[in-house]
């Protein structure tokens, strides 16, 4: 094969590699950059108890709604176009919410930003399958690692940036990553329109969705993913508050702990992907994830001042459920349309389950005034 024949595929893979990597890096900042500096934000925006409960629900709720809607958009517009639109929405709304002073506006723009995140969540696995079908474990490891890194860095730097400049700068800075991540997809779309010979297989198999929704294996993946989402978004929203109340940590230190909680997923994204790709059964990884979630929650509940770092690390190790679900989306499907359908189901239904966690914790915290009931909810969800 000549170099001229090879070049479109090479260019396509380089562009999409960069696009996937940047999209993953800017994916989760909208969900993790707020809670470490919530007290600083409240000096400018007065949130009620209901607002804070809703804020904790927004991410999984938006991910659920737009996780379910994204496959519909992909069938009509294509993966690349929906990716471009989603990244621009994600970044634009994240920047815009840093400019408002009313809780309703902040919540609305947060929802819009997370809607973009929810769509990108669904698009990444089938995008990997479409362009890197012969490198699924390796590319899954890359984008999962970068997605985790993109949640760790905002959580860690949120408080220092807010203290050095302003909370508005701390929040808006991360939106620009999503805007930059949109640029490779513009190039991909322009290239595909200019060179129709590089067109890749369609994702418009309507029967794939029916097959996916009727599969017991699909439901098993979805439920385990939902449990992970519930626990993860409870911790992202409430861990700094829990540590400030029970472990007597300050805002900066509790933000660091949230970053550590997220950072534990970095080795999970590497070794978890390898484990899932090679394992014949998911029983072992599931038992491991459930065990560390329970032990971490019990430690934060009963021994919060003795070893909070240990309990945070153990809780973070339970994020392996995310890795299991996201890698299996590609490994358990035989086509791009199947991957789109399963990704939409797992993340649409899974994040809907996840939305219940912060809601229950917010209600329980508001009624009791402490975090005892929070841990009962966390442990119960891990044991389901």
WOJOGI-V839119 format. One record per backbone hydrogen bond with DSSP energy under -0.5 kcal/mol. NH is the residue of the N-H (numbers start at 1). CO is the residue of the C=O. If there is no record, write none. Layout:
BEGIN
nh co
NH CO
NH CO
END
This chain:
BEGIN
nh co
6 2
7 3
8 4
9 6
10 6
11 7
12 8
13 9
14 10
15 11
16 12
17 13
18 14
19 15
20 16
21 17
22 18
23 19
24 20
25 21
26 22
27 24
31 28
32 28
33 29
37 34
38 35
41 37
42 38
43 40
44 41
45 41
47 45
52 48
53 49
54 50
55 51
56 52
57 53
58 54
59 55
61 57
62 58
63 59
64 60
65 61
66 62
67 63
68 64
69 65
70 66
71 67
72 69
73 69
74 70
75 71
76 72
77 73
78 73
78 74
82 78
83 79
84 80
85 81
86 82
87 83
88 84
89 85
90 86
91 87
92 88
93 89
94 90
95 91
96 92
97 93
98 94
98 95
99 96
100 97
106 102
107 103
108 104
109 105
110 106
111 107
112 108
113 109
114 110
115 111
116 112
117 113
118 114
119 115
120 116
121 117
122 118
123 119
124 120
125 121
126 122
127 123
128 124
129 125
130 126
131 127
132 128
135 132
139 135
140 136
141 137
142 138
143 139
144 140
145 141
146 142
147 143
148 144
149 145
150 146
151 148
152 148
153 149
155 151
156 152
157 153
158 154
160 156
161 157
162 158
163 159
164 160
165 161
166 161
170 166
171 167
172 168
173 169
174 171
175 172
176 172
176 173
177 174
178 174
179 175
180 176
181 177
182 178
182 179
183 179
183 180
184 180
185 181
186 182
187 183
188 184
189 185
190 186
191 187
192 188
193 189
194 190
195 191
198 195
199 196
206 204
208 205
209 206
210 206
211 207
212 208
213 209
214 210
215 212
219 215
220 216
221 217
222 218
223 219
224 220
225 221
226 222
227 223
228 224
229 225
230 226
231 227
232 228
233 229
234 230
235 231
236 232
237 233
238 234
239 235
242 238
243 239
244 240
245 241
246 242
247 242
247 243
249 243
254 250
255 251
256 252
257 253
258 254
259 255
260 256
261 257
262 258
263 259
264 260
265 262
266 263
267 263
268 264
269 265
270 266
271 267
272 267
272 268
273 268
274 270
275 271
276 272
277 273
278 274
279 275
286 282
287 283
288 284
289 285
290 286
291 287
292 288
293 289
294 290
295 291
296 292
297 293
298 294
299 295
300 296
301 297
302 298
303 299
306 303
307 303
311 307
312 308
313 309
314 310
315 311
316 312
317 313
318 314
318 315
319 316
320 317
321 318
322 319
323 319
324 320
325 321
326 322
327 323
328 324
329 325
330 326
330 327
331 327
332 328
333 330
339 335
340 336
341 337
342 338
343 339
344 340
345 341
346 342
347 343
348 344
349 345
350 345
350 346
351 347
352 348
353 349
354 350
355 351
356 352
356 353
357 353
357 354
358 354
359 355
360 356
361 357
362 358
363 359
364 360
365 361
366 362
367 363
368 364
369 365
375 371
376 372
377 373
378 374
379 375
380 376
381 377
382 378
383 379
384 380
384 381
END
